Amino acid sequence: MDQLWDRFTQAQPEPSAPLVVVTGLLALAVILPRGSWLIARHVVTIAHEGGHALMALLTGRRLRGIRLHSDTSGLTLSAGRPRGLGMVLTGAAGYVTPSLLGLGAAALLVTGRITVMLWLGVALLAAMLIFIRNVYGALTVLVTGGVLLAISWYAPVEAQAAFAYTLTWFLLLAGPRPVVELQRKRRRGAARDSDADQLARITPLAGIVWVGIFLLVTLLCLAVGALWLLSPVLPAEL
């Protein structure tokens, strides 16, 4: 147990500047092409639905279950008041959660807590698995958690750092894209029950305002997270 605790709490050395830059470019290379994005977007969906679920629990709503689908869509069901702050926070959490997770991961990485970041990811996925209500969703969460656990346990420190930075960059850079895709669908009238439109029905704010809020939060997380991650590369004056 002492060895396990030491491994969990031990700070890893600061990564090289090339690693930080290359992992960011690698994440971008996954996000931009449509083919790779459709696969990698499952990670964003897990974070999105996990955000809804966590906020539902934090605001006292009863979480009924989470479903993840092969087309990268998802559904989180909770019971409680149909209006009010709890419902608003639960509805608003989805699109911003991937970026907020990326920001939190960046904060851990800049302090050298690579193992902490990976194991926290495993813990969050394990907690989410309890509420998954379909086979595909369970397999997706199990595979994702298994990859995180295997890399944190068996991979050398350099490989852990490369994976952790790539994942963090991915969450930060990927965050705004689903928001942009959401607005494109709304423009075509193909997302009438989106998070933004559901929030518009229970708040004074229009759906486009909620889309703007989602985009602003994701871009702010990207800016701050990138500044933290690039600190070894940027001049000391910055």
QUINORPE-V943599 format. One record per residue. RES is the residue in one letter. PHI is phi in whole degrees, 0 to 359 (* if undefined). D_CENTER is the distance of its C-alpha to the mean C-alpha in Angstrom with 1 decimal. Layout:
# QUINORPE-V943599
RES,PHI,D_CENTER
RES,PHI,D_CENTER
This chain:
# QUINORPE-V943599
M,*,30.1
D,297,31.0
Q,295,29.9
L,296,26.5
W,294,26.0
D,298,27.1
R,294,24.7
F,289,21.8
T,266,23.0
Q,293,24.5
A,278,23.2
Q,276,22.9
P,295,24.8
E,297,23.4
P,288,22.4
S,287,24.6
A,300,24.0
P,301,24.2
L,297,21.4
V,298,19.1
V,289,20.3
V,296,20.5
T,294,16.9
G,295,15.8
L,293,18.2
L,297,17.2
A,299,13.6
L,295,15.3
A,292,17.7
V,279,15.2
I,282,13.7
L,288,17.1
P,292,19.3
R,296,19.0
G,299,19.8
S,290,17.1
W,295,14.4
L,296,15.5
I,276,14.8
A,292,11.6
R,297,10.2
H,300,10.3
V,296,7.2
V,295,5.5
T,296,8.0
I,302,7.4
A,295,4.2
H,300,6.5
E,290,9.5
G,298,8.5
G,295,8.2
H,302,11.6
A,295,13.0
L,297,12.5
M,293,13.9
A,299,16.6
L,293,17.7
L,294,17.7
T,265,19.8
G,86,22.2
R,280,21.6
R,266,22.3
L,280,19.5
R,274,21.2
G,160,18.7
I,232,15.7
R,235,16.4
L,242,14.6
H,245,16.9
S,292,17.9
D,272,17.7
T,74,13.8
S,275,14.5
G,204,13.9
L,211,15.7
T,240,15.5
L,250,19.0
S,222,20.1
A,244,23.7
G,157,25.1
R,299,26.5
P,287,25.8
R,226,25.7
G,106,25.2
L,299,22.6
G,301,20.8
M,292,20.4
V,295,19.4
L,296,16.6
T,296,15.4
G,292,15.5
A,279,14.0
A,286,10.8
G,302,9.1
Y,291,8.8
V,266,8.0
T,296,5.2
P,305,2.3
S,291,5.6
L,294,6.7
L,296,4.8
G,298,6.1
L,294,9.1
G,297,9.7
A,296,9.6
A,298,11.9
A,297,14.1
L,289,14.6
L,294,15.4
V,289,18.0
T,258,19.7
G,80,19.9
R,265,17.9
I,293,16.5
T,296,17.5
V,302,16.2
M,299,12.7
L,294,13.1
W,289,14.9
L,296,12.6
G,299,10.0
V,298,13.0
A,297,14.1
L,295,11.0
L,293,11.3
A,297,15.1
A,294,15.0
M,293,13.1
L,301,15.7
I,301,18.4
F,258,17.5
I,289,17.0
R,239,20.2
N,218,20.6
V,295,21.3
Y,299,19.0
G,297,16.0
A,297,17.4
L,296,18.0
T,298,14.5
V,291,13.1
L,297,16.2
V,295,16.0
T,297,12.5
G,295,13.5
G,297,16.9
V,297,15.8
L,300,14.0
L,294,17.1
A,297,19.6
I,293,18.5
S,291,18.4
W,263,21.8
Y,252,23.7
A,285,22.6
P,294,24.5
V,303,23.1
E,297,23.0
A,291,21.0
Q,300,18.5
A,297,18.1
A,298,17.8
F,294,15.1
A,298,13.1
Y,291,13.6
T,297,12.8
L,297,9.4
T,295,8.7
W,302,10.5
F,299,8.8
L,298,5.3
L,291,7.9
L,284,10.3
A,282,8.7
G,310,7.5
P,289,11.2
R,297,12.3
P,298,11.6
V,292,13.2
V,297,16.1
E,297,16.5
L,300,16.6
Q,294,19.4
R,298,21.2
K,294,21.4
R,297,22.5
R,297,25.2
R,272,26.5
G,74,26.5
A,255,24.2
A,219,21.6
R,293,23.8
D,249,21.7
S,293,18.4
D,304,16.4
A,297,18.2
D,286,21.6
Q,296,21.3
L,294,20.7
A,297,23.6
R,283,25.8
I,243,25.3
T,224,25.2
P,285,27.6
L,272,25.0
A,288,25.0
G,302,22.2
I,295,22.2
V,292,21.9
W,295,18.7
V,300,17.4
G,298,18.5
I,296,16.8
F,303,13.4
L,294,14.3
L,298,15.7
V,297,12.9
T,294,10.5
L,289,13.6
L,296,14.5
C,299,11.3
L,298,11.9
A,296,15.6
V,291,15.4
G,298,12.9
A,296,15.1
L,298,18.2
W,294,17.3
L,294,16.5
L,274,19.6
S,305,21.8
P,291,23.8
V,264,24.5
L,288,25.4
P,301,28.9
A,299,29.5
E,294,30.7
L,274,27.2
